[in-house]
Amino acid sequence: MWKFLLICTLVVAARAEVGEEEDVLVLKKSNFDEALQTHPNILVEFSGRQADDIVAWLKKRTGPAVVTLTTVSEAEALIADNEVAVIGFFKDADSTGAKDYEKAAETTDDIPFAVTSDDAIFSKFEVSKDGVVLFKKFDEGRNTFDGELTKENLLAFVKTNQLPLVIEFTEQTAPKIFGGEIKSHILMFLPKTASDFQDKMDQFKKAAEGFKGQILYIFIDSDVDDNQRILEFFGLKKEECPAIRLITLEDEMTKYKPQSDAITSEAIISFCKQFIDGKLKPHLMSQDIPEDWDKNPVKILVGKNFEEIAFNPSKNVFVEFYAPWCGHCKQLTPIWEKLGEKFVDSADIIVAKMDSTANEIDSVKVHSFPTLKFFPAGEDRTVIDYNGERTLEGFTKFLESGGKDGGAPAGDDDDDEDLDPENSCCYTVTAA
């Protein structure tokens, strides 16, 4: 994620009372004032992308976490001035509910929290008892908290309701999309210039109503240049849009594709229900098998021929899983080509490569590039990670040892290779 720095002057050493992580102050609500008093000059790094994010962060850290409202006009102004605002209605500011509300507010930087005990404000917003209401300038306009009033429940309530039923993926919304609790995302790829744009958006939004809090509905403008990497990640081209895809952002990202291309509320609802019920099979991308896939020393693998070649019981197959944009992969290319030439006449060794940005397989999960894996001959489908030197000599020794010299059981992948931090699709790695 992009980082913004507010420079007061210089970084100075920290006192023990203020928490540190690798000699860096960790500023929180509880220690912010102390840090400013202790250190006259501080360099502060913010995680927000935009100036508005930084302003919101500063307001929360320098002012009270909860603003007290005493008049109807103050409440109306708070709601009018913010896309989303939360008001706690508590007759007793010292009640347990009010205290938990304040704790929830202290951990939320991007939304203003206010509290009131004023009868006129209660009446204006038709609140008859203690409670919490989230006001927003979209969808239903307001949401009333219903449940046991705890910090955790309040935070979950805010995170669930602070986003629109359908949110457009942009640089500004990415942190909220990826930082939320909902890890199942359904995406509609559609150009805003399409003649039926509003109709399809209405269908998508109608479908979203029944899955609030379960699946996040996201719209991606397929005409925007910055979104092309996302289309590529899902194996889509601009001319194939509109299209629907679903992805889960758990430990292993899994993609799903609807059987029908129809973008109607009925079709989307059916697709989401099948997903929730566990009735969908993951969608694995694959390029078509090139006609010349085996004509060169380094064989070309795609999703459609991977199983047949890599797990051929009579062959020892050494595969480079690469990304076209990966700098380390480009550096490795001439060495890998020489390795292929060295074993081109071997009866049982195959040197191959696969573009992992365009091909996916169940049996291998690639988390960094390049990833090198060895599939020794045999019926037991063994997979060995290569962790040795990336030289022709190192690779040769590894292959001639049957995967023993420089190998390790699959699963011990290095995580220090290219993850394309500057250009990666947010769904590929992280919100960047």
N, C-alpha and C positions, 0 to 999 in steps of 0.2 A: 504494500500500500504506500501511496505517496506520503511523504512526511513533510511537515511544515515546522519551521523553527522560528521561535520568537526570541530574538537576541536582545537581552538587556545589556550585557557587556561580555563578560568572560565566565567560564566555568571555574568554580572554586571547590576546595575540598569540603567534604560533608561531615556533619556531626553524627555521632553514633546513634542519636535518638531518631534521626530521620533515616528510614529504610534505604538500603542501597542494593543495587544489582550490578555487580562488576564495576564498582566505583561510580555508578550513576545513581543520582537521587531518584527515588520513586515517589513522586508527588501525589498525595491523596488529600481528601477533604480534611482529614484529621491532622495532617502535618504541614499543610500548605502555608498557613500563616507563620508557623515556627520557622519554616525554611526561608521565607522571605526576610524575617527578622534576623536570622542567623547569618545569611549570606547576602551581602549587598549586591553582588553581581551573579546572576544565574542565567545559564543558557537552557531554555526549556524546549523539549521536543514534543510536538503534538502529533496525535495520530489522525487528525482530521484532514480531509482533502481540500476543503474550501475555506475561504475567509469566514463564512458563516459558522462553520464548525468550530473554528478557533474562538470566535466571539462567544458562542454558546458555552464553550468549555471554560473560558475566562469568567463569564458571568456566574457560572455555577461554582467555580472555585474561589472567587473573590467575594461573592455575595452569599446570602442564605440559600440553602438547598430548597427551602420552601418559603414562598412569599405569602404573607398574610393579606387577605382581601377583606376590606371593611365596608366597601360600598358596591352597589350594583354596577356603577360605571367602571370601577376598577376591574371587576370580573369580566364585563363586556369587552373592555380594552385588551385584557389578556387574551381572550379568545379571538378577537379580531386581528391581533398582531402576530399570531402564531398559527402555523399550519396545523399543529397539534398542541394541545395544552391539557394538563390534568389538574382537576380541582378536588381536594378532599373536603367533604362537608362533615365537620365534627363539632358538636355542641361543646364538648369538653376537650380542649387542646392537650390535656394531660392523659387522655384515655389511652388504653393499650393500642387500639386501632390507629389513633393519631400518631403514636410513637412509631409503629411499624410503617405507617405511611411515610413518615420523615426518613426512616432508614432506606426505604425504596427510592426516595427522591435523591438521596445522597449518592447513590450508585448510578444515576441516570444523568448523562451530560447533555443530551441533544433535545430534551423536551422540558419545558418549564413546568414546575409543580407549584401549586398554590393551595392554601387552606383557608377555610372560612368558618365562622360560627355565627355569622350575621343572619338574622331571620329573613331580612329582605332578599338576600341572595338565595337563601334556601327557597323562598317563595318564587322568585323570578325564574329559577330553573326547575321548578316543580319537584324539589327534593324534600321528602317528608321525614327522612330519618338519616342517621349517620351513614355515610357511604362515599364512594369515589366515582367520579364521572370523567371520562376522557372525551374532550371536545376536538373535532377535526373538521377541516374544510372539504371533505370529500365523502363519498358513499352515504352512510346513514346519518352522518353529522355528529353523533355522540354515541358513546357506549357506557353503560352503567355496570360497575363491578358487581358481580354476584358470586358470593362464596365466602369462605373463611378468610378474614382479613389478616394476612400475614405478608411479610416483606416479599417472600418468594412468590406467593400467589399474585401479589400486586405487580411485580415485575413481569411475570408471565402474561398477565392481563394487558399490560402496556405494550409489550413486544408483539402480542397477537393483533392488537387493534390499531397500532400506530401507523401501519402501512395500508395503502388502498387495497381493495379486493384484487385489483390488477395493478401491478407496479411496472413502470417502464425501466428497463435496465439502462442506466447511464453511469457516468463517472461519479455523479453525486449520490445515486441510490445504491451503488454497489456495496458500501460498508453495511448498510442496513439489511440488504439481501443476504449477504454472507455471514453477517454477525448475529443474525437472529436465531431463534430456537428451532424454527421450522427448517428441516434439512431435506425435505422432499419438494422439488421445484418442477412445475410444469411450465414450459416455455412455448409461446406462440411467436413464430418468426413471420413477420408480415411487413411489407413496405407501407409507410404512412401515405404514400401517394396512390395506393390502390383505390380503385373506384368504390369497392365494397368494404373499405377499411372500417368504417363505423359499424356496419352490420356485423362483421366478424368480431370486432371488439365487444359489441353488445352480447354476442353469443358466448364469448369467452368469459365475460364478466358474470353473466347469468349462471354459468357452470361453476364459477368460483364461490358462489354464495353457500353452497352446500359443503364446502371443504375448508372453511375458514379455520385456521389453527392447525390444520393437518397438512395441507399442500399449499405452497406459495405459488400464486399465479403471476407469471412474469411475461411482459411483452418486450420483444426485441425488434427494433426497426431494421429490417434486413438490407435497407439501402445505405445505412450509415457505414462509412469505411472502417471505423474503429470496431465495428461488430463483426467484421468478416472472419476474424480468428475464431469467434464463437461458432459461427456457421461451420467453419472447417472442423472444429472439434466435434460437432455433431454429424459430420459427414454430409453437410448440406451445401448447395450452391444457391446463389441468389435467384436463379431462374426456377428453382424447385420450391420457392416460397409462394404462398403461405404454407407453413408446416407446423406440426405440433411434436414436441419431444418432452420426455420426463426424465429427471435425473435425481438420484439420491446422493447426498453429500455425506455419507457415513465414512467409515474407515476405508472402504473400497467404493469408489464412485461407480454407480451402475446406471446405465441409460436404458430407456424404454421408448419404443416407437409404436404408435397406434396402428392397427390393421387398416383402418380407413383413413383416407386423406380429408374426409369431410370435416369442416370446422363449424359444427353446430353444437349447441349446448347439450343436446342429447348424446351425441357421439363422445364429447369430451367427458361428460359425467360418467358414461359407461366405462370409458378408458380409466378414469381415476378410481372408480369402484373396483375394477379388476385389479388395479395396482394395490389398493388397500387390502383387498382380500387375498393377495399373494398369488394371483392367477396369471400374472404376466411373466413371460420369459424375457430376460435381458436382451437388448438389441446390440449386437456386435457388428461394428463397421468392418467392411472389407472392400478393397479395391478389386477390380477384375484381375484374373490371372494374366499377366503379360504373355504374349505369344513367345517371347524370347527369354522367359524367366530362367531357363537353365542353359542358355547359350554361352554365358560368360563364366569365368572362374568363380565369381561370387554369385551365388544363386539368389534370385529375388523371391521372397516369400510374401504372401498376403494372407488375409484371414481365411480365404477359401482353400488354400493349399497347405496351410501351416501344419495342421495335424498330420496329414499324410506324409509330409517330408520330415518334420522335426521328430516325430515319434515312429519313424520307420525302424523296425526292430533290427534291421541289418546295417544301419548306418549310424555313424557318430557325427552329429550335426552341431556345428558351432555357429551361433546366431548373434548378430549385432542388431539390437533394437535401437533405432535412431529416430531423430527428428530432423527434418530438412533445415531448420533454422539454428540447430545446435552447433555452437562453435567447437566443442570438444569432438563432436561427430565429424565435422569437416576436417579437423586435424588428423583424425584416425583413418579417414578414407584411403589415403595412399598406402598405409600399412596394411589395412584390411584387404586391399586389392592384391598386394604382394603375397599375403597369406593365402588368398584364394588361388593364385597362380602356383604357389608352392605345392599345394595339395590337389591341383586340378586333375591329376591322373590317379589319385588315390582311389582304391576300390571301395573303401568304407568310410572316408571322411568327406564331409560336405561343409564348405564355408558359405554362409548365407547372411542376408540382411533383410530387415523388415522395417518399413516406415510405420512407427507406432502411433503417429498422429492420424493415420488414415486406416489403420487396421487394428482390430481388437480380438483378443482370444481369451477364452475362459481359463486356460491352463497356466498362463503367465501374466502377472501384474507388473507393469513397468511404472516405476515412480521417478526415475531420473534418466538422463541421456548422456552418453550412450550406456545401455545396459547390455552386458555380454553374458550369454547363458549357453551352456553345453548340454546337449541331449545325447547321452551315450546309447549305443546300441543295446537292445534287450527289450524284454516284454514288460518291464516294471515301470516304464515312463519316468525314469529318474531325471531330475533337473539339477544341474550344478552351476553355481554362479562363479564367474571368473573374477578373481580379485588380485591377480598378479600384475606384473609390469605390462604396460600397453606398448610393447615392442614386438617386432617380428620374431625375435629370439624367444621372448617370453611366451608368445602365443604358440610358437612351434613346440617348445618344451612341454607346454600344457597339453597339446593335442597328442604328442608322442607318448606322454605318460598316461594317456587315457583319462585325462581330466583330473589327475591327482595333484600335479605340481602347479599351484596357483589357484586351485579350486576350493570351493566351500559349498556346503549344502545350501540349496536355494532358500532364500528368505533372509540372508545376511547382506542385503543390498546396501551399497554405499549411498549416502544421501547428499554427497557434496558435489554432484555433477550438475549439468545445466538443467535448470527448471525455467529457463527463459523469463527471468524476473522483470525484464523491461517490456516484453511484448506478449507475454503469455495470456491466453484466454483465462478469465477468472475461474472458469470451471475446470481448467487444466490443473492449476496449482492452487492459487489463492486469489483474493481480491487484490489486484495489483494496480 
